[in-house]
């Protein structure tokens, strides 16, 4: 595959993925934790390597953060 074709394919793949900031990821993780959607919250936490402190500062409840303490490094 030529360089141009590979670049076009990568650009298409990158355009399909939504661009999300770290702060947005923290907010999405907190929202999902509060709704009880733990698996979706874990995706954001592991993808962005979020810490428990960041979630607590974003108003996540202490109980939910302690409940998922095993995924924090």
C-alpha positions as CSV (number, residue, x, y, z in Angstrom):
1,X,0.0,0.0,0.0
2,X,1.4,3.4,-0.9
3,X,2.0,6.2,1.5
4,X,-0.9,8.3,0.3
5,X,-3.4,5.5,0.6
6,X,-2.2,4.6,4.1
7,X,-2.5,8.2,5.2
8,X,-6.0,8.5,3.8
9,X,-7.1,5.4,5.6
10,X,-5.6,6.6,8.9
11,X,-7.2,9.9,8.5
12,X,-10.6,8.2,8.0
13,X,-10.1,6.1,11.1
14,X,-9.1,9.1,13.2
15,X,-12.1,11.1,12.0
16,X,-14.5,8.4,13.2
17,X,-13.2,8.5,16.8
18,X,-14.6,11.4,18.8
19,X,-12.1,13.9,20.2
20,X,-12.4,14.0,23.9
21,X,-10.5,16.0,26.5
22,X,-9.3,14.7,29.8
23,X,-11.8,16.9,31.7
24,X,-14.6,15.5,29.5
25,X,-13.5,12.0,30.3
26,X,-13.5,12.8,34.0
27,X,-17.0,14.2,33.8
28,X,-18.3,11.2,31.7
29,X,-16.7,8.8,34.2
30,X,-18.4,10.5,37.2
31,X,-21.7,10.6,35.4
32,X,-21.5,6.9,34.6
33,X,-20.5,6.1,38.2
34,X,-23.4,8.0,39.6
35,X,-25.8,6.2,37.2
36,X,-24.4,2.8,38.2
37,X,-22.9,2.1,34.8
38,X,-19.6,0.9,36.2
39,X,-18.3,-0.8,33.0
40,X,-18.6,2.4,31.0
41,X,-16.9,4.4,33.8
42,X,-14.0,1.8,33.9
43,X,-13.4,2.4,30.2
44,X,-12.9,6.1,30.7
45,X,-10.8,5.6,33.8
46,X,-8.5,3.1,32.3
47,X,-8.2,4.8,28.9
48,X,-7.2,8.2,30.5
49,X,-5.5,6.7,33.6
50,X,-7.7,8.7,35.9
51,X,-7.0,8.8,39.6
52,X,-9.4,8.5,42.4
53,X,-8.5,12.1,43.5
54,X,-9.6,13.4,40.1
55,X,-12.9,11.7,40.3
56,X,-13.5,12.9,43.9
57,X,-12.6,16.5,42.9
58,X,-15.3,16.2,40.1
59,X,-17.9,15.5,42.8
60,X,-18.0,11.7,42.5
61,X,-19.3,10.1,45.7
62,X,-16.7,8.6,48.0
63,X,-18.6,5.3,48.2
64,X,-18.6,4.7,44.4
65,X,-14.9,5.5,44.1
66,X,-14.1,3.2,47.0
67,X,-16.2,0.5,45.4
68,X,-14.0,0.5,42.3
69,X,-10.7,1.0,44.0
70,X,-9.2,-2.1,42.4
71,X,-8.9,-0.5,39.0
72,X,-6.8,2.4,40.2
73,X,-3.1,2.0,40.0
